[in-house]
């Protein structure tokens, strides 16, 4: 063999070794990145109230869906929940909030038969009405979820008070 042939083989072997080295380094880096991503995804948790609901489930969230209403979190929450459950035996409360339509508070619930109702309260926390659906809306127009909630939305699956 000549020196030219052995030099050409040597160059080819070095190029091949370089390519194999780059592929291995890329594979190792990609594997490390994938492991890091899956580990951080596995340790991420979300609470139901932090999850953005889809268009078919807005009615069942604990987050108020209308401007001018805010979730009740104060000392009256337990009293309102108990009064709503007394007014709708066997129901599930999934949201208690201030009301933008004239009542002081409202509790959005699902009855035992799966139908939705809204329990209205006065400022003394007394039940003033149990309305079918999610509320009629107010000066701004119909409630986004309308009477009975959004079409096709499933009711909450929890058996107790979901708030």
VMD Tcl script that draws the C-alpha trace (Angstrom):
set ca {
  {0.00 0.00 0.00}
  {1.09 3.49 -0.60}
  {1.26 6.35 1.80}
  {-1.58 8.12 -0.04}
  {-3.95 5.19 0.49}
  {-3.12 4.86 4.18}
  {-3.51 8.63 4.67}
  {-6.91 8.55 2.97}
  {-8.02 5.67 5.21}
  {-6.75 7.51 8.26}
  {-8.73 10.64 7.28}
  {-11.87 8.57 6.66}
  {-11.50 6.82 10.02}
  {-11.07 10.17 11.80}
  {-14.15 11.61 10.08}
  {-16.16 8.52 10.94}
  {-14.99 8.67 14.56}
  {-15.88 12.39 14.69}
  {-19.36 11.77 13.28}
  {-19.97 8.91 15.75}
  {-18.78 11.13 18.60}
  {-21.16 13.94 17.57}
  {-24.08 11.52 17.31}
  {-23.36 10.08 20.74}
  {-23.00 13.54 22.30}
  {-26.30 14.63 20.72}
  {-28.03 11.48 21.96}
  {-26.76 11.97 25.49}
  {-27.75 15.65 25.52}
  {-31.20 14.83 24.09}
  {-31.73 12.08 26.65}
  {-30.75 14.38 29.50}
  {-33.15 17.04 28.23}
  {-35.99 14.55 27.87}
  {-35.38 13.18 31.38}
  {-35.40 16.69 32.84}
  {-38.60 17.62 31.00}
  {-40.47 14.50 32.06}
  {-39.28 14.82 35.66}
  {-40.51 18.40 35.90}
  {-43.80 17.48 34.22}
  {-44.33 14.62 36.67}
  {-43.77 16.89 39.66}
  {-46.12 19.62 38.42}
  {-49.52 19.57 40.10}
  {-52.53 21.75 39.47}
  {-55.51 22.43 41.64}
  {-58.98 22.39 40.10}
  {-59.35 26.12 40.62}
  {-56.12 26.77 38.73}
  {-57.16 24.82 35.69}
  {-58.64 26.85 32.89}
  {-61.96 25.24 32.11}
  {-62.93 24.39 28.56}
  {-65.91 25.97 26.88}
  {-68.15 23.04 27.83}
  {-67.34 23.10 31.54}
  {-67.43 26.75 32.58}
  {-70.55 26.28 34.65}
  {-68.93 23.71 36.92}
  {-65.93 25.71 38.05}
  {-65.41 27.29 41.44}
  {-64.31 30.49 39.72}
  {-66.92 33.18 39.01}
  {-67.54 33.51 35.28}
  {-69.19 36.95 35.18}
  {-67.72 40.39 35.67}
  {-68.82 42.00 38.91}
  {-69.06 38.72 40.81}
  {-66.40 37.31 43.08}
  {-66.06 34.07 44.96}
  {-67.16 34.12 48.59}
  {-64.20 33.19 50.77}
  {-65.08 34.96 54.00}
  {-66.59 33.80 57.25}
  {-70.06 33.53 55.69}
  {-69.04 30.78 53.24}
  {-69.94 27.87 55.56}
  {-73.31 29.45 56.44}
  {-74.16 30.02 52.78}
  {-73.12 26.47 51.82}
  {-75.21 24.93 54.60}
  {-78.27 27.02 53.67}
  {-77.89 26.10 49.97}
  {-77.64 22.39 50.78}
  {-80.70 22.67 53.03}
  {-82.63 24.37 50.21}
  {-81.54 21.72 47.68}
  {-81.20 18.42 49.59}
  {-78.75 15.98 48.01}
  {-77.28 18.69 45.78}
  {-73.67 19.60 45.13}
  {-72.46 23.17 45.63}
  {-69.66 24.09 43.27}
  {-69.59 27.88 43.47}
  {-70.75 30.52 45.95}
  {-70.25 34.11 44.91}
  {-71.55 37.62 45.12}
  {-74.42 38.25 42.71}
  {-74.35 40.92 40.02}
  {-78.13 40.66 39.46}
  {-79.49 42.09 42.72}
  {-79.20 39.32 45.32}
  {-76.37 39.61 47.82}
  {-75.01 36.10 47.10}
  {-75.75 33.12 44.91}
  {-74.78 29.46 45.10}
  {-74.48 27.50 41.88}
  {-75.43 23.87 42.41}
  {-76.27 20.60 40.74}
  {-79.30 18.77 42.12}
  {-79.21 15.05 42.82}
  {-80.95 14.43 39.47}
  {-78.21 16.32 37.60}
  {-80.11 19.52 36.83}
  {-78.49 22.84 37.66}
  {-79.98 25.43 40.00}
  {-78.95 28.77 41.46}
  {-79.82 29.54 45.07}
  {-80.17 33.27 45.77}
  {-79.50 34.87 49.18}
  {-80.21 38.25 50.75}
  {-77.66 40.27 52.74}
  {-78.74 38.41 55.92}
  {-77.71 35.10 54.28}
  {-81.31 33.90 54.03}
  {-82.40 31.95 50.95}
  {-84.69 34.10 48.81}
  {-85.10 31.89 45.74}
  {-84.05 28.66 44.05}
  {-83.90 29.26 40.30}
  {-83.60 26.65 37.58}
  {-80.37 26.88 35.60}
  {-77.36 29.08 36.09}
  {-79.16 32.39 36.46}
  {-80.92 34.61 33.96}
  {-78.22 37.23 33.59}
  {-78.63 40.88 34.29}
  {-78.18 44.31 32.80}
  {-75.30 43.02 30.67}
  {-77.44 40.36 28.99}
  {-77.87 36.66 29.43}
  {-75.60 34.74 31.74}
  {-72.78 33.19 29.68}
  {-73.86 29.75 30.81}
  {-77.57 30.53 30.42}
  {-80.39 28.69 32.12}
  {-79.33 25.12 32.69}
  {-75.64 25.77 32.06}
  {-73.65 25.31 28.87}
  {-74.88 22.79 26.35}
  {-73.25 19.43 26.81}
  {-71.40 20.21 30.04}
  {-71.20 17.38 32.50}
  {-72.25 18.08 36.08}
  {-69.63 17.87 38.85}
  {-68.78 14.32 39.85}
  {-68.12 15.04 43.52}
  {-70.81 13.92 45.93}
  {-70.42 16.59 48.59}
  {-70.18 20.33 48.50}
  {-67.51 21.08 45.92}
  {-66.64 24.52 47.25}
}
mol new
graphics top color blue
foreach p $ca { graphics top sphere $p radius 0.5 }
foreach p [lrange $ca 0 end-1] q [lrange $ca 1 end] { graphics top cylinder $p $q radius 0.2 }
display resetview
